[in-house]
């Protein structure tokens, strides 16, 4: 699955992760380094399985937990209308 932010969503990398701004509503989302890695992997053309693998490789997290986290984050971004 390729993740794309809607055109009204601005992103900025910070030293703490990634910030998303929904310019329609003015709401900000702050992603920690884990969430930023997931989003970056998906934006770079990786699928959810690749994001899980990236989390397991970079952070001390087991595969089941990584799968839950990726699924939850992608679901939250979709529910907020930030991605397509």
N, C-alpha and C positions, 0 to 999 in steps of 0.2 A: 504494500500500500504506500503510495506516495502522499505525503502530507503537504498541503499548501495552505498558507495563511490567506484569508480573504484580503482583498486589496485595501480594506480599511484598517488592517492590523499592522502596526509598526513594531519592529523588534529592535532591541539593542542589547549587545553583549556587555556585561559588566564583570568586575572582578569577582562577583558573588554568584553569577549565573547569567540568566537572561531575563529581560523585562519585556513584556508584551503590552501594547497599548491598543485598545479597541477605540479607534477614533470616532466611531458612531456614538458610543455611550460615555466615553471618557474614562472607562474602567481600566485599571492597570492589573496585570498579572505578574508576579515575581516568581520566577522559577529558580530553584536552588540548583547547584551544579548537577545533581542527578537528573532533574527534569530538563535542564538545558542539554545534557548529553542525549537524552531520549529525543528531544525535538530536533537537535542538530542531525542525529543519525537518520531520522525520518525525512527531514528536509533535503538531505544529501542523497535521497533515493533509496535508503534502506527500508526494509519492512519492520514490522513489530518484532519479529524474531531477531533481526540484526540489532535492534535497540536493546533487547533483553541480553544478548550476548555482550554488547558493549558495556552494559551496567555490571554484569558479572565480572568482566575482565578488569574494569576500572575501580570498582568499589567492593568492599567486603559484604556481599549480599548473595544469598542463595538464589538459584534459578527460579524457583516457585514464587518467591517474593518479588523478584524482578519482573516476572510475567504479570503479576497482579498490579504492580506499580505502573507498568507501561500501559496496560489495559485501562486502568483508572485515569491516567493522565490524558490519554487520547480521548477517552469518553468525556472527560470534563471539558476539554478543548472543543469537542464537537457540540456538546450540550450548550456551551456558551456562544456558539456560532462563530468561533474564531477560525475554524479550519474547514476545508472541504476535501 
